[in-house]
Every structure is written in structure tokens, then in C-alpha cells.
Amino acid sequence: MSKKRYVNNPYSVTQKYISTRSAAFDIKGYQLGIKSEHSAQVYGVIVDMGLSPNLLGTLICFINGAANVYYNDGGSVENLAINNIEVAKISQAFVVASQVAYDTSERVSSYPVPVTNEHYIYLLTRGGIRRVIIDPETVDTNPVYKKLFVGYNTVMKIIQDTQRRNG
């Protein structure tokens, strides 16, 4: 499995990581059954976070309950929500709750991954992709960011717990 480096990024990444992350940004609301014409409605959230100096994790959640995690080294945790209603409900609740960050997010046209300990949260909306940057060390100072932080960490925890139970 060949590994490439993203431009200006310390992480080596596999082609699987690049392609799955890129594909997530291309998902449109109508593909998930979203019929809303509200351009600000969040229907997906992509969270990039450094887990260690060499490991980058990307959590991808959609309004339909899908929740997958991809790692820069090619590892992944996929399709748990298909057979686990608890994972699907928590993922869906996180996407719905992330709407609160829309007004504090910035519209972006490129989707870099963080090179520091910050977390990049991308909101997928009918009106385009928006980003919020969270520093876990100061997240308590902003209630909106704290809600997002708690939300995606809850999704990650339920995914990890489910994966442990399923062996």
C-alpha cells in the first residue's frame, strides 16, 4: 500500500484514505434523502483530528445515521451503523446538533487536514461546505464548539465501544 504526503502535512496517507475522505465531501443532501430547500441545513459532518504525531483520524457522519472512521494509515471502522441502531442514532443526533455551529463556520473551497492539535470540522450543507476549527485545549471557552466537541467524541466513543464488543 503506497503512502503519499498531503501538501504541507506531516501525515503519510494511503490512497484509500484520500479516496474515501474525498468521496465524503462529494456527497449531496439529495443522495441521503434530504428534501429541504434550506441551504444552511447540515446533512453531514467530517471531523479531522490528529490522534498522535503519525496518526490522523477522520470521522464521517451523515444525517441518515451513517458513521465511519478512516485513518491515514489505511485503517478504518465502517458500516457499524447498519447493524447497530445506537450508533446510527448517536451519529444522526450529532449531525442534527451540529447545525448550531453553522453561523460561526466559514465557507471553504478546499479541505485541508490539521497540522497541529486542532480539529477541523467540516459541515456539509446544500449551500456548500463550511468549516469550524476547534482547539481541544480551549474548547471550554466557546459553548458552540464545546457542543460539537462533545458530540463527535460521543460518536467516536460509541464506535469504539461497539467495535470492542463485536471483536
Secondary structure, 3 states (H helix, E strand, C coil): CCEEECCCCCCEEEHHHHHHHHHHHHCCHHHHCCCCCCCCCEEEEEEEEEEECCEEEEEEEECCCCEEEEECCCCEECCHHHHCHHHHHHHHHHHHHHHHHHHHCEECCCCCCCCCCCEEEEEEECCEEEEEEECCCCHHHCHHHHHHHHHHHHHHHHHHHHHHHHC
